[in-house]
């Protein structure tokens, strides 16, 4: 599953200038919210959050995708 580049920041709900700490905080909150073990688990959203964080948290991948 691929998240469109323009949506990476929207998926995590952070700004284009988010710090690594802000990215991590948003990621953790959304990961818990959409995890399949919770009552509101949404696998599709969970995978989007995982992929967005993977790209945005890695400086090399982030630069490559932006």
Predicted model as a PDB file, atoms N, CA, C, CB and O in Angstrom, pLDDT in the B-factor column:
MODEL        1                                                                  
ATOM      1  N   UNK A   1       0.854  -1.172   0.000  1.00 52.00           N  
ATOM      2  CA  UNK A   1       0.000   0.000   0.000  1.00 52.00           C  
ATOM      3  C   UNK A   1       0.897   1.231   0.000  1.00 52.00           C  
ATOM      4  CB  UNK A   1      -0.970   0.000   1.224  1.00 52.00           C  
ATOM      5  O   UNK A   1       1.834   1.322   0.793  1.00 52.00           O  
ATOM      6  N   UNK A   2       0.612   2.166  -0.880  1.00 56.00           N  
ATOM      7  CA  UNK A   2       1.423   3.357  -0.988  1.00 56.00           C  
ATOM      8  C   UNK A   2       0.595   4.586  -0.650  1.00 56.00           C  
ATOM      9  CB  UNK A   2       2.020   3.476  -2.387  1.00 56.00           C  
ATOM     10  O   UNK A   2      -0.524   4.751  -1.136  1.00 56.00           O  
ATOM     11  N   UNK A   3       1.157   5.441   0.182  1.00 54.00           N  
ATOM     12  CA  UNK A   3       0.507   6.691   0.541  1.00 54.00           C  
ATOM     13  C   UNK A   3       1.029   7.755  -0.403  1.00 54.00           C  
ATOM     14  CB  UNK A   3       0.766   7.074   2.037  1.00 54.00           C  
ATOM     15  O   UNK A   3       2.238   7.878  -0.595  1.00 54.00           O  
ATOM     16  N   UNK A   4       0.126   8.527  -0.995  1.00 59.00           N  
ATOM     17  CA  UNK A   4       0.538   9.599  -1.892  1.00 59.00           C  
ATOM     18  C   UNK A   4       1.357  10.617  -1.095  1.00 59.00           C  
ATOM     19  CB  UNK A   4      -0.700  10.277  -2.566  1.00 59.00           C  
ATOM     20  O   UNK A   4       1.005  10.952   0.036  1.00 59.00           O  
ATOM     21  N   UNK A   5       2.438  11.102  -1.683  1.00 58.00           N  
ATOM     22  CA  UNK A   5       3.380  11.983  -0.995  1.00 58.00           C  
ATOM     23  C   UNK A   5       2.701  13.198  -0.380  1.00 58.00           C  
ATOM     24  CB  UNK A   5       4.454  12.437  -1.953  1.00 58.00           C  
ATOM     25  O   UNK A   5       3.026  13.575   0.746  1.00 58.00           O  
ATOM     26  N   UNK A   6       1.777  13.812  -1.084  1.00 61.00           N  
ATOM     27  CA  UNK A   6       1.131  15.017  -0.556  1.00 61.00           C  
ATOM     28  C   UNK A   6       0.309  14.726   0.697  1.00 61.00           C  
ATOM     29  CB  UNK A   6       0.240  15.641  -1.620  1.00 61.00           C  
ATOM     30  O   UNK A   6      -0.023  15.638   1.455  1.00 61.00           O  
ATOM     31  N   UNK A   7      -0.015  13.463   0.908  1.00 85.00           N  
ATOM     32  CA  UNK A   7      -0.825  13.100   2.066  1.00 85.00           C  
ATOM     33  C   UNK A   7      -0.022  12.630   3.268  1.00 85.00           C  
ATOM     34  CB  UNK A   7      -1.782  12.038   1.681  1.00 85.00           C  
ATOM     35  O   UNK A   7      -0.599  12.388   4.328  1.00 85.00           O  
ATOM     36  N   UNK A   8       1.281  12.494   3.137  1.00 91.00           N  
ATOM     37  CA  UNK A   8       2.083  11.962   4.236  1.00 91.00           C  
ATOM     38  C   UNK A   8       1.895  12.764   5.524  1.00 91.00           C  
ATOM     39  CB  UNK A   8       3.552  11.949   3.848  1.00 91.00           C  
ATOM     40  O   UNK A   8       1.697  12.197   6.599  1.00 91.00           O  
ATOM     41  N   UNK A   9       1.961  14.070   5.400  1.00 92.00           N  
ATOM     42  CA  UNK A   9       1.810  14.916   6.581  1.00 92.00           C  
ATOM     43  C   UNK A   9       0.370  14.919   7.080  1.00 92.00           C  
ATOM     44  CB  UNK A   9       2.258  16.343   6.272  1.00 92.00           C  
ATOM     45  O   UNK A   9       0.128  14.979   8.286  1.00 92.00           O  
ATOM     46  N   UNK A  10      -0.582  14.853   6.159  1.00 92.00           N  
ATOM     47  CA  UNK A  10      -1.995  14.810   6.541  1.00 92.00           C  
ATOM     48  C   UNK A  10      -2.320  13.522   7.279  1.00 92.00           C  
ATOM     49  CB  UNK A  10      -2.891  14.946   5.307  1.00 92.00           C  
ATOM     50  O   UNK A  10      -3.093  13.531   8.237  1.00 92.00           O  
ATOM     51  N   UNK A  11      -1.737  12.421   6.842  1.00 92.00           N  
ATOM     52  CA  UNK A  11      -1.982  11.126   7.490  1.00 92.00           C  
ATOM     53  C   UNK A  11      -1.612  11.202   8.964  1.00 92.00           C  
ATOM     54  CB  UNK A  11      -1.181   9.998   6.793  1.00 92.00           C  
ATOM     55  O   UNK A  11      -2.342  10.704   9.821  1.00 92.00           O  
ATOM     56  N   UNK A  12      -0.470  11.830   9.258  1.00 94.00           N  
ATOM     57  CA  UNK A  12      -0.028  11.952  10.646  1.00 94.00           C  
ATOM     58  C   UNK A  12      -0.605  13.181  11.340  1.00 94.00           C  
ATOM     59  CB  UNK A  12       1.480  12.002  10.702  1.00 94.00           C  
ATOM     60  O   UNK A  12      -0.494  13.314  12.558  1.00 94.00           O  
ATOM     61  N   UNK A  13      -1.215  14.074  10.577  1.00 94.00           N  
ATOM     62  CA  UNK A  13      -1.806  15.272  11.167  1.00 94.00           C  
ATOM     63  C   UNK A  13      -0.774  16.247  11.684  1.00 94.00           C  
ATOM     64  CB  UNK A  13      -2.727  14.894  12.279  1.00 94.00           C  
ATOM     65  O   UNK A  13      -0.992  16.903  12.702  1.00 94.00           O  
ATOM     66  N   UNK A  14       0.354  16.350  10.990  1.00 93.00           N  
ATOM     67  CA  UNK A  14       1.426  17.264  11.399  1.00 93.00           C  
ATOM     68  C   UNK A  14       1.720  18.241  10.269  1.00 93.00           C  
ATOM     69  CB  UNK A  14       2.709  16.480  11.789  1.00 93.00           C  
ATOM     70  O   UNK A  14       1.310  18.038   9.127  1.00 93.00           O  
ATOM     71  N   UNK A  15       2.438  19.303  10.612  1.00 90.00           N  
ATOM     72  CA  UNK A  15       2.793  20.298   9.609  1.00 90.00           C  
ATOM     73  C   UNK A  15       4.026  19.853   8.828  1.00 90.00           C  
ATOM     74  CB  UNK A  15       3.041  21.663  10.268  1.00 90.00           C  
ATOM     75  O   UNK A  15       4.724  18.916   9.216  1.00 90.00           O  
ATOM     76  N   UNK A  16       4.270  20.534   7.740  1.00 87.00           N  
ATOM     77  CA  UNK A  16       5.423  20.260   6.891  1.00 87.00           C  
ATOM     78  C   UNK A  16       6.735  20.435   7.662  1.00 87.00           C  
ATOM     79  CB  UNK A  16       5.406  21.177   5.664  1.00 87.00           C  
ATOM     80  O   UNK A  16       7.750  19.833   7.310  1.00 87.00           O  
ATOM     81  N   UNK A  17       6.712  21.243   8.694  1.00 89.00           N  
ATOM     82  CA  UNK A  17       7.916  21.554   9.470  1.00 89.00           C  
ATOM     83  C   UNK A  17       7.952  20.849  10.821  1.00 89.00           C  
ATOM     84  CB  UNK A  17       8.016  23.044   9.682  1.00 89.00           C  
ATOM     85  O   UNK A  17       8.627  21.308  11.743  1.00 89.00           O  
ATOM     86  N   UNK A  18       7.238  19.749  10.943  1.00 90.00           N  
ATOM     87  CA  UNK A  18       7.172  19.015  12.207  1.00 90.00           C  
ATOM     88  C   UNK A  18       8.549  18.486  12.606  1.00 90.00           C  
ATOM     89  CB  UNK A  18       6.171  17.854  12.101  1.00 90.00           C  
ATOM     90  O   UNK A  18       9.318  18.014  11.769  1.00 90.00           O  
ATOM     91  N   UNK A  19       8.835  18.578  13.889  1.00 93.00           N  
ATOM     92  CA  UNK A  19      10.091  18.061  14.423  1.00 93.00           C  
ATOM     93  C   UNK A  19       9.998  16.541  14.540  1.00 93.00           C  
ATOM     94  CB  UNK A  19      10.416  18.703  15.803  1.00 93.00           C  
ATOM     95  O   UNK A  19       8.900  15.985  14.505  1.00 93.00           O  
ATOM     96  N   UNK A  20      11.136  15.866  14.678  1.00 93.00           N  
ATOM     97  CA  UNK A  20      11.103  14.409  14.882  1.00 93.00           C  
ATOM     98  C   UNK A  20      10.260  14.010  16.093  1.00 93.00           C  
ATOM     99  CB  UNK A  20      12.521  13.876  15.053  1.00 93.00           C  
ATOM    100  O   UNK A  20       9.595  12.974  16.078  1.00 93.00           O  
ATOM    101  N   UNK A  21      10.290  14.831  17.133  1.00 96.00           N  
ATOM    102  CA  UNK A  21       9.499  14.528  18.331  1.00 96.00           C  
ATOM    103  C   UNK A  21       8.003  14.637  18.039  1.00 96.00           C  
ATOM    104  CB  UNK A  21       9.882  15.477  19.484  1.00 96.00           C  
ATOM    105  O   UNK A  21       7.217  13.815  18.510  1.00 96.00           O  
ATOM    106  N   UNK A  22       7.608  15.649  17.266  1.00 96.00           N  
ATOM    107  CA  UNK A  22       6.198  15.808  16.907  1.00 96.00           C  
ATOM    108  C   UNK A  22       5.728  14.661  16.018  1.00 96.00           C  
ATOM    109  CB  UNK A  22       5.974  17.151  16.198  1.00 96.00           C  
ATOM    110  O   UNK A  22       4.614  14.162  16.179  1.00 96.00           O  
ATOM    111  N   UNK A  23       6.570  14.248  15.090  1.00 96.00           N  
ATOM    112  CA  UNK A  23       6.238  13.112  14.228  1.00 96.00           C  
ATOM    113  C   UNK A  23       6.013  11.849  15.058  1.00 96.00           C  
ATOM    114  CB  UNK A  23       7.354  12.877  13.195  1.00 96.00           C  
ATOM    115  O   UNK A  23       5.037  11.126  14.861  1.00 96.00           O  
ATOM    116  N   UNK A  24       6.930  11.601  15.983  1.00 96.00           N  
ATOM    117  CA  UNK A  24       6.850  10.392  16.805  1.00 96.00           C  
ATOM    118  C   UNK A  24       5.597  10.394  17.684  1.00 96.00           C  
ATOM    119  CB  UNK A  24       8.102  10.264  17.679  1.00 96.00           C  
ATOM    120  O   UNK A  24       4.927   9.372  17.829  1.00 96.00           O  
ATOM    121  N   UNK A  25       5.295  11.548  18.261  1.00 97.00           N  
ATOM    122  CA  UNK A  25       4.121  11.662  19.125  1.00 97.00           C  
ATOM    123  C   UNK A  25       2.839  11.401  18.333  1.00 97.00           C  
ATOM    124  CB  UNK A  25       4.069  13.056  19.779  1.00 97.00           C  
ATOM    125  O   UNK A  25       1.974  10.643  18.773  1.00 97.00           O  
ATOM    126  N   UNK A  26       2.723  12.030  17.166  1.00 97.00           N  
ATOM    127  CA  UNK A  26       1.540  11.840  16.320  1.00 97.00           C  
ATOM    128  C   UNK A  26       1.436  10.382  15.877  1.00 97.00           C  
ATOM    129  CB  UNK A  26       1.594  12.774  15.086  1.00 97.00           C  
ATOM    130  O   UNK A  26       0.353   9.796  15.889  1.00 97.00           O  
ATOM    131  N   UNK A  27       2.560   9.809  15.489  1.00 96.00           N  
ATOM    132  CA  UNK A  27       2.602   8.407  15.060  1.00 96.00           C  
ATOM    133  C   UNK A  27       2.108   7.480  16.164  1.00 96.00           C  
ATOM    134  CB  UNK A  27       4.026   8.017  14.644  1.00 96.00           C  
ATOM    135  O   UNK A  27       1.261   6.620  15.921  1.00 96.00           O  
ATOM    136  N   UNK A  28       2.623   7.647  17.353  1.00 95.00           N  
ATOM    137  CA  UNK A  28       2.233   6.767  18.462  1.00 95.00           C  
ATOM    138  C   UNK A  28       0.748   6.870  18.777  1.00 95.00           C  
ATOM    139  CB  UNK A  28       3.043   7.101  19.707  1.00 95.00           C  
ATOM    140  O   UNK A  28       0.086   5.859  19.014  1.00 95.00           O  
ATOM    141  N   UNK A  29       0.225   8.094  18.780  1.00 95.00           N  
ATOM    142  CA  UNK A  29      -1.192   8.285  19.082  1.00 95.00           C  
ATOM    143  C   UNK A  29      -2.077   7.634  18.013  1.00 95.00           C  
ATOM    144  CB  UNK A  29      -1.514   9.785  19.195  1.00 95.00           C  
ATOM    145  O   UNK A  29      -3.045   6.946  18.335  1.00 95.00           O  
ATOM    146  N   UNK A  30      -1.737   7.858  16.743  1.00 94.00           N  
ATOM    147  CA  UNK A  30      -2.534   7.293  15.665  1.00 94.00           C  
ATOM    148  C   UNK A  30      -2.384   5.784  15.571  1.00 94.00           C  
ATOM    149  CB  UNK A  30      -2.152   7.927  14.352  1.00 94.00           C  
ATOM    150  O   UNK A  30      -3.331   5.075  15.232  1.00 94.00           O  
ATOM    151  N   UNK A  31      -1.197   5.304  15.870  1.00 92.00           N  
ATOM    152  CA  UNK A  31      -0.953   3.858  15.839  1.00 92.00           C  
ATOM    153  C   UNK A  31      -1.848   3.155  16.862  1.00 92.00           C  
ATOM    154  CB  UNK A  31       0.544   3.547  16.123  1.00 92.00           C  
ATOM    155  O   UNK A  31      -2.460   2.127  16.570  1.00 92.00           O  
ATOM    156  N   UNK A  32      -1.910   3.721  18.044  1.00 90.00           N  
ATOM    157  CA  UNK A  32      -2.763   3.137  19.079  1.00 90.00           C  
ATOM    158  C   UNK A  32      -4.237   3.243  18.704  1.00 90.00           C  
ATOM    159  CB  UNK A  32      -2.515   3.823  20.424  1.00 90.00           C  
ATOM    160  O   UNK A  32      -5.011   2.316  18.942  1.00 90.00           O  
ATOM    161  N   UNK A  33      -4.617   4.360  18.127  1.00 90.00           N  
ATOM    162  CA  UNK A  33      -6.019   4.587  17.765  1.00 90.00           C  
ATOM    163  C   UNK A  33      -6.500   3.599  16.705  1.00 90.00           C  
ATOM    164  CB  UNK A  33      -6.207   6.015  17.262  1.00 90.00           C  
ATOM    165  O   UNK A  33      -7.629   3.114  16.780  1.00 90.00           O  
ATOM    166  N   UNK A  34      -5.658   3.297  15.720  1.00 89.00           N  
ATOM    167  CA  UNK A  34      -6.082   2.472  14.593  1.00 89.00           C  
ATOM    168  C   UNK A  34      -5.599   1.023  14.660  1.00 89.00           C  
ATOM    169  CB  UNK A  34      -5.599   3.088  13.327  1.00 89.00           C  
ATOM    170  O   UNK A  34      -5.813   0.259  13.719  1.00 89.00           O  
ATOM    171  N   UNK A  35      -4.957   0.640  15.752  1.00 86.00           N  
ATOM    172  CA  UNK A  35      -4.447  -0.725  15.877  1.00 86.00           C  
ATOM    173  C   UNK A  35      -5.615  -1.709  15.903  1.00 86.00           C  
ATOM    174  CB  UNK A  35      -3.577  -0.876  17.157  1.00 86.00           C  
ATOM    175  O   UNK A  35      -6.674  -1.421  16.462  1.00 86.00           O  
ATOM    176  N   UNK A  36      -5.409  -2.853  15.298  1.00 81.00           N  
ATOM    177  CA  UNK A  36      -6.477  -3.856  15.187  1.00 81.00           C  
ATOM    178  C   UNK A  36      -6.908  -4.439  16.539  1.00 81.00           C  
ATOM    179  CB  UNK A  36      -6.024  -4.980  14.281  1.00 81.00           C  
ATOM    180  O   UNK A  36      -7.989  -5.019  16.641  1.00 81.00           O  
ATOM    181  N   UNK A  37      -6.092  -4.295  17.553  1.00 81.00           N  
ATOM    182  CA  UNK A  37      -6.445  -4.816  18.878  1.00 81.00           C  
ATOM    183  C   UNK A  37      -7.429  -3.910  19.620  1.00 81.00           C  
ATOM    184  CB  UNK A  37      -5.188  -4.995  19.714  1.00 81.00           C  
ATOM    185  O   UNK A  37      -7.994  -4.302  20.641  1.00 81.00           O  
ATOM    186  N   UNK A  38      -7.629  -2.704  19.102  1.00 74.00           N  
ATOM    187  CA  UNK A  38      -8.580  -1.797  19.745  1.00 74.00           C  
ATOM    188  C   UNK A  38      -9.941  -1.976  19.097  1.00 74.00           C  
ATOM    189  CB  UNK A  38      -8.109  -0.316  19.643  1.00 74.00           C  
ATOM    190  O   UNK A  38     -10.047  -2.539  18.008  1.00 74.00           O  
ATOM    191  N   UNK A  39     -10.950  -1.511  19.747  1.00 67.00           N  
ATOM    192  CA  UNK A  39     -12.304  -1.634  19.224  1.00 67.00           C  
ATOM    193  C   UNK A  39     -12.507  -0.874  17.922  1.00 67.00           C  
ATOM    194  CB  UNK A  39     -13.290  -1.150  20.245  1.00 67.00           C  
ATOM    195  O   UNK A  39     -13.312  -1.278  17.083  1.00 67.00           O  
ATOM    196  N   UNK A  40     -11.779   0.229  17.750  1.00 74.00           N  
ATOM    197  CA  UNK A  40     -11.932   1.057  16.561  1.00 74.00           C  
ATOM    198  C   UNK A  40     -10.879   0.742  15.506  1.00 74.00           C  
ATOM    199  CB  UNK A  40     -11.861   2.523  16.936  1.00 74.00           C  
ATOM    200  O   UNK A  40     -10.665   1.546  14.599  1.00 74.00           O  
ATOM    201  N   UNK A  41     -10.227  -0.391  15.600  1.00 79.00           N  
ATOM    202  CA  UNK A  41      -9.129  -0.733  14.704  1.00 79.00           C  
ATOM    203  C   UNK A  41      -9.479  -0.619  13.234  1.00 79.00           C  
ATOM    204  CB  UNK A  41      -8.668  -2.112  14.988  1.00 79.00           C  
ATOM    205  O   UNK A  41     -10.496  -1.151  12.788  1.00 79.00           O  
ATOM    206  N   UNK A  42      -8.648   0.065  12.491  1.00 83.00           N  
ATOM    207  CA  UNK A  42      -8.825   0.255  11.054  1.00 83.00           C  
ATOM    208  C   UNK A  42      -7.500  -0.100  10.390  1.00 83.00           C  
ATOM    209  CB  UNK A  42      -9.272   1.734  10.707  1.00 83.00           C  
ATOM    210  O   UNK A  42      -6.558   0.693  10.409  1.00 83.00           O  
ATOM    211  N   UNK A  43      -7.431  -1.277   9.813  1.00 87.00           N  
ATOM    212  CA  UNK A  43      -6.182  -1.798   9.258  1.00 87.00           C  
ATOM    213  C   UNK A  43      -5.642  -0.893   8.156  1.00 87.00           C  
ATOM    214  CB  UNK A  43      -6.392  -3.211   8.717  1.00 87.00           C  
ATOM    215  O   UNK A  43      -4.437  -0.653   8.091  1.00 87.00           O  
ATOM    216  N   UNK A  44      -6.512  -0.392   7.296  1.00 89.00           N  
ATOM    217  CA  UNK A  44      -6.064   0.467   6.200  1.00 89.00           C  
ATOM    218  C   UNK A  44      -5.417   1.737   6.737  1.00 89.00           C  
ATOM    219  CB  UNK A  44      -7.239   0.822   5.280  1.00 89.00           C  
ATOM    220  O   UNK A  44      -4.336   2.119   6.290  1.00 89.00           O  
ATOM    221  N   UNK A  45      -6.071   2.395   7.695  1.00 89.00           N  
ATOM    222  CA  UNK A  45      -5.522   3.611   8.296  1.00 89.00           C  
ATOM    223  C   UNK A  45      -4.229   3.300   9.043  1.00 89.00           C  
ATOM    224  CB  UNK A  45      -6.547   4.257   9.249  1.00 89.00           C  
ATOM    225  O   UNK A  45      -3.270   4.071   8.986  1.00 89.00           O  
ATOM    226  N   UNK A  46      -4.207   2.175   9.738  1.00 91.00           N  
ATOM    227  CA  UNK A  46      -3.022   1.767  10.483  1.00 91.00           C  
ATOM    228  C   UNK A  46      -1.825   1.629   9.545  1.00 91.00           C  
ATOM    229  CB  UNK A  46      -3.279   0.442  11.224  1.00 91.00           C  
ATOM    230  O   UNK A  46      -0.732   2.098   9.861  1.00 91.00           O  
ATOM    231  N   UNK A  47      -2.025   0.992   8.399  1.00 91.00           N  
ATOM    232  CA  UNK A  47      -0.935   0.811   7.437  1.00 91.00           C  
ATOM    233  C   UNK A  47      -0.494   2.140   6.837  1.00 91.00           C  
ATOM    234  CB  UNK A  47      -1.363  -0.144   6.324  1.00 91.00           C  
ATOM    235  O   UNK A  47       0.695   2.326   6.574  1.00 91.00           O  
ATOM    236  N   UNK A  48      -1.419   3.066   6.614  1.00 91.00           N  
ATOM    237  CA  UNK A  48      -1.068   4.390   6.105  1.00 91.00           C  
ATOM    238  C   UNK A  48      -0.215   5.145   7.116  1.00 91.00           C  
ATOM    239  CB  UNK A  48      -2.334   5.193   5.774  1.00 91.00           C  
ATOM    240  O   UNK A  48       0.761   5.800   6.749  1.00 91.00           O  
ATOM    241  N   UNK A  49      -0.584   5.050   8.376  1.00 93.00           N  
ATOM    242  CA  UNK A  49       0.179   5.709   9.440  1.00 93.00           C  
ATOM    243  C   UNK A  49       1.586   5.121   9.513  1.00 93.00           C  
ATOM    244  CB  UNK A  49      -0.542   5.561  10.808  1.00 93.00           C  
ATOM    245  O   UNK A  49       2.567   5.854   9.629  1.00 93.00           O  
ATOM    246  N   UNK A  50       1.676   3.802   9.445  1.00 94.00           N  
ATOM    247  CA  UNK A  50       2.985   3.135   9.486  1.00 94.00           C  
ATOM    248  C   UNK A  50       3.879   3.602   8.342  1.00 94.00           C  
ATOM    249  CB  UNK A  50       2.812   1.609   9.425  1.00 94.00           C  
ATOM    250  O   UNK A  50       5.045   3.930   8.562  1.00 94.00           O  
ATOM    251  N   UNK A  51       3.346   3.635   7.128  1.00 93.00           N  
ATOM    252  CA  UNK A  51       4.140   4.011   5.966  1.00 93.00           C  
ATOM    253  C   UNK A  51       4.531   5.492   6.007  1.00 93.00           C  
ATOM    254  CB  UNK A  51       3.369   3.708   4.685  1.00 93.00           C  
ATOM    255  O   UNK A  51       5.666   5.843   5.686  1.00 93.00           O  
ATOM    256  N   UNK A  52       3.603   6.350   6.397  1.00 94.00           N  
ATOM    257  CA  UNK A  52       3.892   7.783   6.479  1.00 94.00           C  
ATOM    258  C   UNK A  52       5.009   8.036   7.484  1.00 94.00           C  
ATOM    259  CB  UNK A  52       2.625   8.576   6.872  1.00 94.00           C  
ATOM    260  O   UNK A  52       5.927   8.811   7.215  1.00 94.00           O  
ATOM    261  N   UNK A  53       4.933   7.387   8.637  1.00 96.00           N  
ATOM    262  CA  UNK A  53       5.974   7.587   9.655  1.00 96.00           C  
ATOM    263  C   UNK A  53       7.314   7.037   9.183  1.00 96.00           C  
ATOM    264  CB  UNK A  53       5.569   6.916  10.978  1.00 96.00           C  
ATOM    265  O   UNK A  53       8.355   7.651   9.418  1.00 96.00           O  
ATOM    266  N   UNK A  54       7.295   5.892   8.523  1.00 95.00           N  
ATOM    267  CA  UNK A  54       8.532   5.293   8.022  1.00 95.00           C  
ATOM    268  C   UNK A  54       9.249   6.277   7.091  1.00 95.00           C  
ATOM    269  CB  UNK A  54       8.235   3.960   7.282  1.00 95.00           C  
ATOM    270  O   UNK A  54      10.465   6.443   7.178  1.00 95.00           O  
ATOM    271  N   UNK A  55       8.503   6.916   6.217  1.00 94.00           N  
ATOM    272  CA  UNK A  55       9.105   7.845   5.259  1.00 94.00           C  
ATOM    273  C   UNK A  55       9.514   9.151   5.926  1.00 94.00           C  
ATOM    274  CB  UNK A  55       8.137   8.129   4.118  1.00 94.00           C  
ATOM    275  O   UNK A  55      10.629   9.630   5.714  1.00 94.00           O  
ATOM    276  N   UNK A  56       8.635   9.729   6.723  1.00 94.00           N  
ATOM    277  CA  UNK A  56       8.912  11.043   7.301  1.00 94.00           C  
ATOM    278  C   UNK A  56       9.937  11.018   8.430  1.00 94.00           C  
ATOM    279  CB  UNK A  56       7.642  11.640   7.807  1.00 94.00           C  
ATOM    280  O   UNK A  56      10.580  12.034   8.693  1.00 94.00           O  
ATOM    281  N   UNK A  57      10.101   9.900   9.090  1.00 94.00           N  
ATOM    282  CA  UNK A  57      11.053   9.834  10.198  1.00 94.00           C  
ATOM    283  C   UNK A  57      12.484   9.576   9.732  1.00 94.00           C  
ATOM    284  CB  UNK A  57      10.635   8.754  11.169  1.00 94.00           C  
ATOM    285  O   UNK A  57      13.429   9.776  10.495  1.00 94.00           O  
ATOM    286  N   UNK A  58      12.648   9.141   8.507  1.00 94.00           N  
ATOM    287  CA  UNK A  58      13.974   8.875   7.957  1.00 94.00           C  
ATOM    288  C   UNK A  58      14.373  10.059   7.076  1.00 94.00           C  
ATOM    289  CB  UNK A  58      13.995   7.533   7.143  1.00 94.00           C  
ATOM    290  O   UNK A  58      13.746  10.287   6.042  1.00 94.00           O  
ATOM    291  N   UNK A  59      15.409  10.820   7.466  1.00 91.00           N  
ATOM    292  CA  UNK A  59      15.800  12.018   6.703  1.00 91.00           C  
ATOM    293  C   UNK A  59      16.087  11.746   5.229  1.00 91.00           C  
ATOM    294  CB  UNK A  59      17.018  12.637   7.330  1.00 91.00           C  
ATOM    295  O   UNK A  59      15.769  12.578   4.379  1.00 91.00           O  
ATOM    296  N   UNK A  60      16.671  10.616   4.916  1.00 92.00           N  
ATOM    297  CA  UNK A  60      16.991  10.284   3.527  1.00 92.00           C  
ATOM    298  C   UNK A  60      15.713  10.013   2.734  1.00 92.00           C  
ATOM    299  CB  UNK A  60      17.930   9.060   3.465  1.00 92.00           C  
ATOM    300  O   UNK A  60      15.535  10.544   1.637  1.00 92.00           O  
ATOM    301  N   UNK A  61      14.824   9.186   3.290  1.00 90.00           N  
ATOM    302  CA  UNK A  61      13.562   8.889   2.608  1.00 90.00           C  
ATOM    303  C   UNK A  61      12.681  10.132   2.504  1.00 90.00           C  
ATOM    304  CB  UNK A  61      12.809   7.776   3.343  1.00 90.00           C  
ATOM    305  O   UNK A  61      12.023  10.359   1.489  1.00 90.00           O  
ATOM    306  N   UNK A  62      12.681  10.927   3.563  1.00 86.00           N  
ATOM    307  CA  UNK A  62      11.870  12.143   3.558  1.00 86.00           C  
ATOM    308  C   UNK A  62      12.306  13.076   2.431  1.00 86.00           C  
ATOM    309  CB  UNK A  62      11.970  12.863   4.914  1.00 86.00           C  
ATOM    310  O   UNK A  62      11.474  13.593   1.686  1.00 86.00           O  
ATOM    311  N   UNK A  63      13.601  13.283   2.315  1.00 85.00           N  
ATOM    312  CA  UNK A  63      14.123  14.163   1.266  1.00 85.00           C  
ATOM    313  C   UNK A  63      13.839  13.599  -0.114  1.00 85.00           C  
ATOM    314  CB  UNK A  63      15.626  14.373   1.442  1.00 85.00           C  
ATOM    315  O   UNK A  63      13.525  14.342  -1.044  1.00 85.00           O  
ATOM    316  N   UNK A  64      13.948  12.297  -0.241  1.00 84.00           N  
ATOM    317  CA  UNK A  64      13.726  11.620  -1.523  1.00 84.00           C  
ATOM    318  C   UNK A  64      12.283  11.741  -1.993  1.00 84.00           C  
ATOM    319  CB  UNK A  64      14.104  10.152  -1.412  1.00 84.00           C  
ATOM    320  O   UNK A  64      12.029  11.886  -3.189  1.00 84.00           O  
ATOM    321  N   UNK A  65      11.331  11.683  -1.054  1.00 79.00           N  
ATOM    322  CA  UNK A  65       9.913  11.715  -1.396  1.00 79.00           C  
ATOM    323  C   UNK A  65       9.338  13.120  -1.487  1.00 79.00           C  
ATOM    324  CB  UNK A  65       9.139  10.935  -0.391  1.00 79.00           C  
ATOM    325  O   UNK A  65       8.227  13.302  -1.984  1.00 79.00           O  
ATOM    326  N   UNK A  66      10.076  14.109  -1.015  1.00 74.00           N  
ATOM    327  CA  UNK A  66       9.531  15.467  -1.066  1.00 74.00           C  
ATOM    328  C   UNK A  66      10.105  16.215  -2.170  1.00 74.00           C  
ATOM    329  CB  UNK A  66       9.763  16.201   0.194  1.00 74.00           C  
ATOM    330  O   UNK A  66       9.763  17.381  -2.370  1.00 74.00           O  
TER     331      UNK A  66                                                      
ENDMDL                                                                          
END                                                                             
